[in-house]
Amino acid sequence: MSLTSIVSKLFVPRQRDLQRHINGGEELQRQVLARLVEAAKDTQYGRNHLFGATRTYEDFARNTPVNTYEELKGDIDRMRHGERDVLWPGHVRWFAKSSGTTNDKSKFIPVSAEGLRDTHYRGGQDCVAMYLGNNPRSRMFDGKGLILGGSHAPNYNLPGSLVGDLSAILIENINPLVNLVRVPKKQTALLADFEVKRDRIARETIGKNVTNLSGVPSWMLSVLSRVMELSGKEHLEEVWPNVEVFFHGGVAFTPYRSRYEQLITSPDMHYMETYNASEGFFGLQSDPADKSMLLMLDYGVFYEFIPMDEFGRENPTVVPLWGVETGRNYAMVISTSSGLWRYVLGDTVSFTQTNPYKFIITGRTKCFINAFGEELIVDNAEKGLAYACAETGAEVADYTAAPVFMDGNAKCRHQWLVEFARPPRDLDEFVRLLDTRLQQLNSDYEAKRYKDITLQHLEVIVARADLFNDWLRLKGKLGGQHKIPRLANNRDIMDQLLRMNAVTNNKQDQ
């Protein structure tokens, strides 16, 4: 009997328990809210917002404002300096340094002991439970899991509080037994220099029986590329014959899927998307045939949603889970067992169904282009690129896009900077297909493109190899959970990247 067949029995009770998500979503969420409010009623925030007298969701919504990070920052700073019972009871020791901004400022997200236990680790356990339920012949525990993580940030530490990437915090606090089934060793996993780390991970794991992978697709691909360089093999299953699943999250998988399928040709390879962030663990792909994810409703997270067509208004509509509609784009608002209260997460989602509540991530509240009323979101961009790639044989490694408000000929357009892993057979055709597909996906974009009156045909500039990684390195954000901002409503990042691209091209021409 394999070790996996023994271990999988431990997950059966939870697999049954997850069935409550099908018809009991509202009840589960009301229970979570009651539990959170009760736990925090004697904190400073709880007393200020009448948690002790809160009996219903309506009470909570009436007495507690919707918050951005800036509005909670003062309280979070006090927590970082060791003050107790501020947003969450007791002393919160860990803070996740978040790169969820498009500038150089950092956010420090509180990660309480309860948040680790009832949200982050529970999400990881449920990920395994769902995978084993869908794949009863799995042998994943008969080998090792390659878990790619970030690092601590000691320069941000204060007496009594520690800072790190979320993945580093998870590795630091994980049950020691898990280290028996994971690689690389802890010291390597927590290295800050990603280029050194990727080489060490490859060397440490190349001779192991790796059966499963976990991490951000872009950074995991970089590590796997190093594994292939060192091994001299063509396909990953030649190095790790028993590799069977990649648990991925952090960035959209669509731009990377074809590259993984070329690297791993085994028909038994599985891919499972997760939605975990510094603020919490929110969703899992419960059905391999369905790209949408199941919203996890019985963790330490209470969800609310703001329709994106009202986002930014002074008093937008805010609805609980049981008030959402399928097909509508929402900004996510969360209250958590780490003390984030009615916190605007910054991600946008659209529900594909209810009972159970399943959704797709559509982008970021600050990651879109709406310079001319076109409302282009990341989901449109990913689908448009996937279509253009499929039709022209291209593969995209990285990209970003921004508006050109008016050029020398008084023309307005979208400008895309694309780094290709494999260039299209015909770049002009790629551009035409991308533009056409975006019009099919987004009626607002289509209207603005009508007869080139408002928006002219989009432009694609080819980025030189490793441009985006070099930009991340320059910002001190190479590796870990850091991401390239895909869409921006201004040209700040685009102009930085174009200058770097031009300097390199000029040197090559000399």
VEXDREN-2710 file (C-alpha; in Angstrom, 1 decimal):
% VEXDREN-2710
k/r/px/py/pz
1/MET/0.0/0.0/0.0
2/SER/1.4/3.4/-1.0
3/LEU/1.9/6.2/1.5
4/THR/-0.6/8.4/-0.4
5/SER/-3.4/5.8/-0.1
6/ILE/-2.9/5.9/3.7
7/VAL/-2.6/9.7/4.0
8/SER/-5.6/10.3/1.7
9/LYS/-7.9/8.7/4.2
10/LEU/-7.2/11.6/6.5
11/PHE/-8.8/14.0/4.0
12/VAL/-12.1/12.1/3.6
13/PRO/-14.0/13.8/6.4
14/ARG/-13.1/17.2/5.0
15/GLN/-14.0/16.2/1.5
16/ARG/-17.5/15.4/2.8
17/ASP/-17.6/18.6/4.8
18/LEU/-16.9/20.6/1.7
19/GLN/-20.3/19.6/0.3
20/ARG/-21.8/22.2/2.5
21/HIS/-20.6/24.8/0.1
22/ILE/-23.1/23.7/-2.5
23/ASN/-26.3/24.9/-0.9
24/GLY/-25.2/26.4/2.4
25/GLY/-23.1/29.4/1.3
26/GLU/-25.1/32.1/3.1
27/GLU/-25.3/30.2/6.3
28/LEU/-21.5/29.5/6.3
29/GLN/-20.7/33.2/5.7
30/ARG/-23.1/34.4/8.4
31/GLN/-21.4/32.0/10.9
32/VAL/-18.0/33.3/9.9
33/LEU/-19.0/36.9/10.4
34/ALA/-20.5/36.1/13.9
35/ARG/-17.3/34.3/14.8
36/LEU/-15.0/37.2/13.7
37/VAL/-17.0/39.9/15.4
38/GLU/-17.3/37.9/18.6
39/ALA/-13.5/37.3/18.7
40/ALA/-12.7/41.0/18.1
41/LYS/-15.4/42.7/20.2
42/ASP/-12.9/43.7/22.9
43/THR/-10.2/45.0/20.6
44/GLN/-9.8/48.8/20.1
45/TYR/-11.3/48.5/16.6
46/GLY/-14.2/46.3/17.9
47/ARG/-15.1/48.7/20.6
48/ASN/-15.0/51.7/18.3
49/HIS/-17.4/50.0/15.9
50/LEU/-19.8/48.4/18.3
51/PHE/-18.9/44.8/17.7
52/GLY/-20.3/43.9/21.1
53/ALA/-23.7/45.0/19.9
54/THR/-23.5/43.6/16.4
55/ARG/-26.0/40.8/15.9
56/THR/-26.6/40.8/12.1
57/TYR/-24.8/41.6/8.9
58/GLU/-26.8/44.8/8.6
59/ASP/-25.5/45.9/12.0
60/PHE/-21.9/45.2/10.9
61/ALA/-22.3/47.1/7.6
62/ARG/-23.9/50.0/9.3
63/ASN/-21.3/50.4/12.0
64/THR/-18.1/49.5/10.1
65/PRO/-16.7/51.5/7.2
66/VAL/-15.2/50.1/4.0
67/ASN/-11.4/50.5/4.4
68/THR/-8.4/50.8/2.1
69/TYR/-5.0/49.9/3.3
70/GLU/-4.2/53.6/3.9
71/GLU/-7.2/53.9/6.3
72/LEU/-6.0/50.9/8.4
73/LYS/-2.3/51.7/8.1
74/GLY/-2.1/53.7/11.4
75/ASP/-3.6/50.7/13.3
76/ILE/-1.3/48.3/11.5
77/ASP/1.7/50.4/12.3
78/ARG/0.8/50.3/16.0
79/MET/0.5/46.5/15.8
80/ARG/3.9/46.3/14.1
81/HIS/5.3/48.2/17.1
82/GLY/4.0/45.6/19.5
83/GLU/0.7/47.1/20.6
84/ARG/-1.9/44.5/21.5
85/ASP/-5.6/44.2/20.9
86/VAL/-5.7/46.8/18.1
87/LEU/-7.4/45.2/15.1
88/TRP/-7.3/41.6/16.3
89/PRO/-7.0/40.3/19.9
90/GLY/-3.5/39.7/21.3
91/HIS/-0.2/40.4/19.8
92/VAL/0.2/39.8/16.0
93/ARG/3.8/38.9/15.4
94/TRP/4.0/38.4/11.6
95/PHE/3.4/40.8/8.8
96/ALA/3.4/39.9/5.1
97/LYS/5.2/42.5/2.9
98/SER/2.8/42.8/-0.1
99/SER/3.8/43.8/-3.6
100/GLY/0.2/44.4/-4.5
101/THR/0.9/48.0/-5.5
102/THR/2.2/49.5/-8.7
103/ASN/4.6/51.9/-6.9
104/ASP/7.6/51.3/-4.6
105/LYS/5.7/51.6/-1.4
106/SER/5.1/48.5/0.6
107/LYS/2.1/47.2/2.4
108/PHE/2.5/45.2/5.6
109/ILE/-0.5/42.8/6.0
110/PRO/-1.0/41.4/9.5
111/VAL/-0.9/37.6/9.6
112/SER/-2.2/36.4/13.0
113/ALA/-1.8/32.9/14.4
114/GLU/-5.5/32.4/13.8
115/GLY/-5.2/33.6/10.2
116/LEU/-2.4/31.2/9.6
117/ARG/-4.4/28.3/11.1
118/ASP/-7.9/28.9/9.9
119/THR/-7.2/30.4/6.5
120/HIS/-3.8/30.0/5.0
121/TYR/-3.0/26.5/6.1
122/ARG/-6.5/25.4/5.8
123/GLY/-6.5/26.5/2.2
124/GLY/-3.4/24.4/1.5
125/GLN/-5.0/21.4/3.2
126/ASP/-8.2/21.8/1.2
127/CYS/-6.2/22.1/-2.0
128/VAL/-4.8/18.6/-1.3
129/ALA/-8.2/17.3/-0.2
130/MET/-9.8/18.4/-3.5
131/TYR/-6.9/17.1/-5.6
132/LEU/-7.0/13.7/-4.0
133/GLY/-10.8/13.6/-4.3
134/ASN/-10.5/14.3/-8.0
135/ASN/-7.5/11.9/-8.5
136/PRO/-7.9/8.8/-6.3
137/ARG/-5.0/7.1/-8.1
138/SER/-2.6/9.9/-7.0
139/ARG/0.8/9.0/-5.6
140/MET/1.8/12.5/-4.6
141/PHE/2.8/11.7/-1.0
142/ASP/5.1/8.9/-2.3
143/GLY/7.6/11.6/-3.2
144/LYS/8.4/15.2/-2.4
145/GLY/6.6/18.5/-3.1
146/LEU/8.7/21.3/-4.6
147/ILE/7.4/24.4/-2.9
148/LEU/8.7/27.7/-4.2
149/GLY/8.6/30.5/-1.6
150/GLY/9.8/34.0/-0.9
151/SER/12.1/35.4/1.8
152/HIS/12.1/37.3/5.1
153/ALA/12.7/41.0/5.0
154/PRO/14.8/41.7/8.2
155/ASN/15.4/45.3/7.3
156/TYR/11.7/45.9/7.9
157/ASN/11.6/44.0/11.2
158/LEU/10.7/45.8/14.5
159/PRO/11.1/44.6/18.1
160/GLY/8.3/42.1/18.5
161/SER/7.3/41.8/14.9
162/LEU/8.7/40.1/11.8
163/VAL/8.2/40.8/8.1
164/GLY/8.5/38.5/5.1
165/ASP/6.8/37.4/1.9
166/LEU/3.7/35.4/2.7
167/SER/5.2/32.2/1.4
168/ALA/8.2/32.7/3.6
169/ILE/5.9/33.2/6.7
170/LEU/4.1/30.0/5.8
171/ILE/7.4/28.0/5.4
172/GLU/8.7/29.5/8.7
173/ASN/5.6/28.5/10.7
174/ILE/4.6/25.2/9.0
175/ASN/4.3/22.0/10.9
176/PRO/7.8/20.4/11.0
177/LEU/6.3/17.1/9.7
178/VAL/5.6/18.8/6.4
179/ASN/9.3/19.3/5.9
180/LEU/9.5/15.5/5.5
181/VAL/7.6/15.7/2.2
182/ARG/8.8/19.0/0.8
183/VAL/11.9/20.4/-0.9
184/PRO/14.2/22.4/-1.0
185/LYS/15.6/22.7/2.5
186/LYS/14.3/25.6/4.6
187/GLN/17.5/27.6/4.3
188/THR/17.4/27.5/0.6
189/ALA/13.6/28.2/0.4
190/LEU/14.1/31.4/2.4
191/LEU/17.0/32.9/0.4
192/ALA/16.4/36.5/-0.7
193/ASP/18.5/36.4/-3.9
194/PHE/16.3/34.7/-6.4
195/GLU/19.0/34.0/-8.9
196/VAL/21.1/32.2/-6.3
197/LYS/18.0/30.5/-4.9
198/ARG/16.9/29.1/-8.3
199/ASP/20.3/27.5/-8.9
200/ARG/20.4/26.0/-5.4
201/ILE/16.8/24.7/-5.7
202/ALA/17.6/23.1/-9.0
203/ARG/20.7/21.4/-7.6
204/GLU/19.0/20.2/-4.4
205/THR/16.0/18.8/-6.1
206/ILE/17.3/17.3/-9.3
207/GLY/18.0/14.0/-7.8
208/LYS/14.8/13.8/-5.7
209/ASN/11.5/12.1/-6.4
210/VAL/9.5/15.2/-6.9
211/THR/5.8/14.5/-7.5
212/ASN/4.2/17.9/-7.1
213/LEU/5.0/21.5/-7.6
214/SER/3.6/24.6/-5.8
215/GLY/4.2/28.3/-6.7
216/VAL/3.8/31.2/-9.0
217/PRO/3.9/30.1/-12.7
218/SER/6.4/32.6/-13.8
219/TRP/9.0/32.0/-11.1
220/MET/8.4/28.2/-11.1
221/LEU/9.1/28.2/-14.8
222/SER/12.4/29.9/-14.2
223/VAL/13.4/27.3/-11.6
224/LEU/12.3/24.4/-13.9
225/SER/14.3/25.9/-16.8
226/ARG/17.4/25.8/-14.5
227/VAL/16.6/22.1/-13.7
228/MET/16.5/21.4/-17.4
229/GLU/19.8/23.2/-18.0
230/LEU/21.6/21.2/-15.3
231/SER/20.0/17.9/-16.2
232/GLY/20.5/18.2/-20.0
233/LYS/17.1/16.6/-20.4
234/GLU/14.4/17.8/-22.8
235/HIS/11.2/17.1/-20.7
236/LEU/10.7/17.4/-17.0
237/GLU/9.3/13.9/-16.6
238/GLU/12.7/12.7/-17.6
239/VAL/14.1/14.3/-14.5
240/TRP/11.1/13.6/-12.2
241/PRO/9.2/10.6/-13.7
242/ASN/6.5/10.8/-11.1
243/VAL/5.6/14.5/-11.2
244/GLU/1.8/14.7/-11.5
245/VAL/0.5/18.1/-10.4
246/PHE/1.3/21.8/-10.3
247/PHE/-0.6/23.8/-7.7
248/HIS/-0.3/27.4/-9.1
249/GLY/-1.5/30.8/-8.2
250/GLY/-0.5/34.5/-7.9
251/VAL/-0.7/35.3/-11.6
252/ALA/-2.9/34.1/-14.5
253/PHE/-1.8/30.7/-15.9
254/THR/-3.0/31.3/-19.4
255/PRO/0.2/33.0/-20.8
256/TYR/2.3/30.1/-19.4
257/ARG/0.2/27.0/-20.1
258/SER/1.6/26.2/-23.5
259/ARG/5.2/26.5/-22.2
260/TYR/4.4/24.1/-19.3
261/GLU/2.7/21.7/-21.7
262/GLN/5.9/21.7/-23.8
263/LEU/8.1/21.2/-20.8
264/ILE/5.9/18.5/-19.2
265/THR/4.5/16.2/-21.9
266/SER/3.1/13.5/-19.6
267/PRO/-0.7/13.0/-20.2
268/ASP/-1.0/12.3/-16.5
269/MET/0.1/15.9/-15.5
270/HIS/-2.5/18.0/-13.7
271/TYR/-2.8/21.7/-13.1
272/MET/-4.9/23.1/-10.2
273/GLU/-5.3/26.9/-9.7
274/THR/-5.4/28.4/-6.2
275/TYR/-6.3/31.9/-5.1
276/ASN/-4.1/32.8/-2.2
277/ALA/-2.8/36.2/-1.3
278/SER/-1.1/37.9/1.6
279/GLU/-4.5/38.8/3.0
280/GLY/-5.9/35.3/2.9
281/PHE/-6.7/32.1/1.0
282/PHE/-9.9/32.5/-1.0
283/GLY/-10.5/30.0/-3.7
284/LEU/-9.6/26.6/-5.2
285/GLN/-10.2/25.0/-8.6
286/SER/-12.6/22.2/-7.5
287/ASP/-13.3/20.8/-11.0
288/PRO/-10.4/20.1/-13.4
289/ALA/-12.7/20.7/-16.3
290/ASP/-13.8/24.1/-15.0
291/LYS/-11.4/27.0/-14.9
292/SER/-13.5/28.9/-12.3
293/MET/-12.7/28.4/-8.7
294/LEU/-14.8/27.6/-5.6
295/LEU/-15.0/30.4/-3.1
296/MET/-14.0/29.0/0.3
297/LEU/-16.7/30.1/2.7
298/ASP/-15.9/28.5/6.1
299/TYR/-12.4/30.0/6.6
300/GLY/-11.6/33.1/8.7
301/VAL/-12.8/35.4/5.9
302/PHE/-16.1/37.2/5.4
303/TYR/-16.7/38.5/1.9
304/GLU/-18.5/41.5/0.5
305/PHE/-18.5/42.9/-3.1
306/ILE/-18.7/46.3/-4.8
307/PRO/-20.0/46.4/-8.4
308/MET/-17.1/47.7/-10.5
309/ASP/-19.4/50.1/-12.3
310/GLU/-19.9/51.8/-8.9
311/PHE/-16.3/51.4/-7.6
312/GLY/-14.7/54.8/-6.7
313/ARG/-18.0/56.5/-6.0
314/GLU/-18.5/58.2/-2.6
315/ASN/-21.2/55.7/-1.5
316/PRO/-21.1/52.6/-3.7
317/THR/-23.4/49.6/-3.2
318/VAL/-21.8/46.9/-1.1
319/VAL/-23.4/43.5/-1.1
320/PRO/-22.7/40.3/0.9
321/LEU/-22.1/37.0/-0.9
322/TRP/-25.8/36.2/-1.1
323/GLY/-26.4/39.5/-2.9
324/VAL/-24.0/38.9/-5.9
325/GLU/-25.2/38.3/-9.5
326/THR/-23.4/36.0/-12.0
327/GLY/-21.6/37.7/-14.9
328/ARG/-21.1/41.0/-13.0
329/ASN/-17.6/42.4/-12.3
330/TYR/-17.0/43.1/-8.6
331/ALA/-14.3/44.5/-6.4
332/MET/-13.7/42.1/-3.4
333/VAL/-14.0/43.4/0.2
334/ILE/-12.9/41.1/3.0
335/SER/-13.0/40.9/6.8
336/THR/-10.5/38.5/8.3
337/SER/-9.2/36.7/11.4
338/SER/-6.0/38.8/11.1
339/GLY/-7.9/42.1/11.7
340/LEU/-8.6/43.4/8.2
341/TRP/-12.1/44.9/8.5
342/ARG/-14.2/45.5/5.3
343/TYR/-10.8/45.8/3.5
344/VAL/-10.8/46.5/-0.2
345/LEU/-8.5/43.8/-1.4
346/GLY/-7.8/45.2/-4.8
347/ASP/-8.8/42.2/-6.9
348/THR/-11.8/42.0/-9.1
349/VAL/-13.9/38.8/-9.7
350/SER/-16.9/37.7/-11.6
351/PHE/-19.2/34.8/-10.5
352/THR/-19.9/32.1/-12.9
353/GLN/-22.5/30.4/-10.7
354/THR/-24.0/30.3/-7.2
355/ASN/-24.7/27.2/-5.2
356/PRO/-21.8/26.6/-5.0
357/TYR/-20.3/30.1/-5.5
358/LYS/-17.7/29.8/-8.2
359/PHE/-15.8/32.7/-9.8
360/ILE/-13.0/33.8/-12.0
361/ILE/-10.4/36.5/-11.2
362/THR/-10.9/39.3/-13.7
363/GLY/-8.1/41.7/-12.7
364/ARG/-7.3/44.4/-10.2
365/THR/-9.1/47.5/-9.2
366/LYS/-6.0/49.5/-10.2
367/CYS/-5.0/47.2/-13.1
368/PHE/-7.1/48.2/-16.1
369/ILE/-7.2/50.7/-18.9
370/ASN/-10.1/53.1/-19.0
371/ALA/-8.5/56.2/-20.5
372/PHE/-11.3/56.6/-23.1
373/GLY/-14.2/54.7/-21.5
374/GLU/-13.1/51.3/-22.9
375/GLU/-13.0/49.5/-19.5
376/LEU/-10.4/47.0/-20.6
377/ILE/-9.6/44.5/-17.8
378/VAL/-6.9/41.8/-17.3
379/ASP/-9.4/39.0/-18.2
380/ASN/-10.0/40.6/-21.6
381/ALA/-6.2/40.9/-22.1
382/GLU/-5.4/37.3/-21.2
383/LYS/-8.1/35.9/-23.4
384/GLY/-7.1/38.2/-26.3
385/LEU/-3.5/37.2/-26.1
386/ALA/-4.3/33.5/-25.8
387/TYR/-6.4/33.7/-29.0
388/ALA/-3.7/35.6/-30.9
389/CYS/-1.0/33.2/-29.7
390/ALA/-3.1/30.2/-30.7
391/GLU/-3.6/31.6/-34.2
392/THR/0.0/32.6/-34.9
393/GLY/2.0/30.0/-33.0
394/ALA/3.3/32.6/-30.6
395/GLU/4.1/32.3/-26.9
396/VAL/4.1/35.3/-24.5
397/ALA/6.6/35.3/-21.7
398/ASP/5.5/38.7/-20.2
399/TYR/3.6/41.8/-21.1
400/THR/2.1/45.1/-20.0
401/ALA/-0.1/47.6/-21.7
402/ALA/-1.0/51.3/-21.2
403/PRO/-2.8/54.1/-23.1
404/VAL/-1.2/56.5/-25.5
405/PHE/-3.3/59.6/-24.8
406/MET/-2.3/61.5/-27.9
407/ASP/0.7/61.2/-30.1
408/GLY/2.2/63.7/-32.5
409/ASN/-0.6/63.1/-35.0
410/ALA/-3.3/63.5/-32.3
411/LYS/-3.9/59.8/-32.3
412/CYS/-5.0/57.8/-29.2
413/ARG/-4.4/54.1/-28.8
414/HIS/-3.4/51.3/-26.5
415/GLN/0.3/50.4/-26.5
416/TRP/1.4/46.9/-25.6
417/LEU/4.9/45.9/-24.7
418/VAL/5.3/42.1/-25.2
419/GLU/8.2/39.8/-24.5
420/PHE/7.7/36.7/-26.6
421/ALA/9.0/33.2/-25.6
422/ARG/8.3/32.4/-29.2
423/PRO/7.6/35.2/-31.6
424/PRO/4.5/35.0/-33.9
425/ARG/4.9/33.9/-37.5
426/ASP/3.6/37.3/-38.5
427/LEU/3.6/40.2/-35.9
428/ASP/1.2/42.3/-37.9
429/GLU/-1.3/39.4/-38.0
430/PHE/-0.8/38.9/-34.2
431/VAL/-1.6/42.6/-33.6
432/ARG/-4.7/42.4/-35.8
433/LEU/-6.0/39.3/-34.1
434/LEU/-5.4/40.7/-30.7
435/ASP/-7.3/43.9/-31.5
436/THR/-10.1/42.0/-33.1
437/ARG/-10.5/39.6/-30.2
438/LEU/-10.5/42.4/-27.7
439/GLN/-13.4/44.0/-29.6
440/GLN/-15.3/40.7/-29.5
441/LEU/-14.7/40.3/-25.7
442/ASN/-15.4/43.9/-24.7
443/SER/-18.3/46.0/-26.1
444/ASP/-16.9/49.2/-24.6
445/TYR/-13.6/48.7/-26.3
446/GLU/-15.4/47.8/-29.6
447/ALA/-17.4/51.0/-29.4
448/LYS/-14.3/53.2/-28.8
449/ARG/-12.6/51.4/-31.7
450/TYR/-15.5/52.1/-34.1
451/LYS/-14.0/53.5/-37.3
452/ASP/-10.9/54.5/-35.4
453/ILE/-12.7/57.6/-34.2
454/THR/-11.8/57.5/-30.5
455/LEU/-9.2/54.7/-30.3
456/GLN/-6.9/53.8/-33.2
457/HIS/-5.6/50.3/-33.8
458/LEU/-3.5/49.0/-30.9
459/GLU/0.3/48.9/-31.1
460/VAL/2.6/46.1/-30.0
461/ILE/6.2/46.7/-29.2
462/VAL/8.4/43.7/-29.0
463/ALA/10.5/43.6/-25.7
464/ARG/14.0/42.2/-25.7
465/ALA/14.6/39.1/-23.7
466/ASP/14.5/39.4/-19.9
467/LEU/13.3/43.0/-20.0
468/PHE/10.6/42.4/-17.4
469/ASN/12.9/40.4/-15.1
470/ASP/15.5/43.2/-15.3
471/TRP/12.9/45.8/-14.4
472/LEU/11.8/43.6/-11.4
473/ARG/15.5/43.2/-10.4
474/LEU/15.9/47.0/-10.5
475/LYS/13.0/47.4/-8.2
476/GLY/14.2/44.7/-5.8
477/LYS/11.2/42.5/-6.7
478/LEU/12.8/39.6/-8.5
479/GLY/11.3/36.3/-7.4
480/GLY/8.8/35.4/-4.7
481/GLN/5.3/36.6/-5.2
482/HIS/6.1/39.8/-7.2
483/LYS/4.3/40.4/-10.4
484/ILE/4.4/42.5/-13.5
485/PRO/1.5/45.0/-13.6
486/ARG/-0.4/43.9/-16.7
487/LEU/-2.6/46.9/-17.4
488/ALA/-2.2/50.5/-16.3
489/ASN/-4.3/53.6/-16.7
490/ASN/-1.2/55.7/-16.8
491/ARG/2.2/55.5/-18.5
492/ASP/4.6/55.4/-15.5
493/ILE/5.6/51.8/-15.7
494/MET/5.4/51.6/-19.5
495/ASP/7.7/54.5/-20.0
496/GLN/10.3/53.0/-17.5
497/LEU/10.2/49.8/-19.4
498/LEU/10.4/51.4/-22.8
499/ARG/13.5/53.4/-21.7
500/MET/15.2/50.2/-20.6
501/ASN/14.2/48.5/-23.8
502/ALA/15.6/51.4/-25.9
503/VAL/18.9/51.6/-24.1
504/THR/19.5/47.9/-24.6
505/ASN/18.6/48.1/-28.3
506/ASN/20.8/51.1/-28.8
507/LYS/23.8/49.3/-27.3
508/GLN/23.2/46.3/-29.6
509/ASP/23.0/48.6/-32.6
510/GLN/26.4/50.2/-31.8
END
